[in-house]
Amino acid sequence: MNELIEKINASYEALKADAELQAEKGNKAAGTRARKASLDLEKLLKEFRKASLETSKA
């Protein structure tokens, strides 16, 4: 579970950095990376939800 949380934090930081670059400097490549990071983050959050439910049932 801790490893999953670390992956979520890393993905969020990547998203945040690229989104800021796109917003502040208009960097199109950063926008593409931010969108990809958002999809990765979505998958990780779904995994977290499953793991959290399993942990609460135990």
PLY file of the C-alpha trace (Angstrom):
ply
format ascii 1.0
element vertex 58
property float x
property float y
property float z
element edge 57
property int vertex1
property int vertex2
end_header
0.00 0.00 0.00
2.85 2.39 0.83
4.45 1.74 -2.54
1.18 2.63 -4.26
0.94 5.87 -2.30
4.50 6.76 -3.34
3.59 6.14 -7.00
0.51 8.36 -6.63
2.60 11.16 -5.12
5.22 10.90 -7.88
2.56 10.93 -10.60
0.87 13.94 -9.00
4.14 15.86 -8.81
4.80 15.15 -12.51
1.29 16.31 -13.40
1.64 19.45 -11.30
5.00 20.42 -12.79
3.91 19.90 -16.39
0.55 21.60 -15.89
2.30 24.65 -14.45
4.69 24.78 -17.41
1.78 24.64 -19.83
-0.23 27.29 -17.96
2.62 29.72 -17.32
4.74 29.37 -20.44
2.36 27.84 -22.96
4.57 24.77 -23.36
2.55 22.40 -25.59
4.76 19.38 -24.89
4.27 19.88 -21.16
0.52 19.86 -21.75
0.80 16.49 -23.48
2.86 15.11 -20.61
0.37 16.51 -18.08
-2.54 14.82 -19.83
-0.65 11.51 -19.88
0.20 11.91 -16.18
-3.48 12.56 -15.41
-4.42 9.24 -17.04
-1.70 7.43 -15.08
-2.88 9.10 -11.89
-6.45 8.02 -12.57
-5.35 4.37 -12.87
-3.30 4.59 -9.68
-6.20 6.13 -7.76
-8.48 3.30 -8.88
-5.89 0.79 -7.64
-5.71 2.68 -4.35
-9.48 2.52 -3.96
-9.45 -1.26 -4.45
-6.56 -1.74 -2.03
-8.20 0.53 0.52
-11.44 -1.43 0.38
-9.59 -4.72 0.80
-7.70 -3.35 3.78
-10.84 -2.06 5.46
-12.57 -5.44 5.05
-9.73 -7.29 6.76
0 1
1 2
2 3
3 4
4 5
5 6
6 7
7 8
8 9
9 10
10 11
11 12
12 13
13 14
14 15
15 16
16 17
17 18
18 19
19 20
20 21
21 22
22 23
23 24
24 25
25 26
26 27
27 28
28 29
29 30
30 31
31 32
32 33
33 34
34 35
35 36
36 37
37 38
38 39
39 40
40 41
41 42
42 43
43 44
44 45
45 46
46 47
47 48
48 49
49 50
50 51
51 52
52 53
53 54
54 55
55 56
56 57
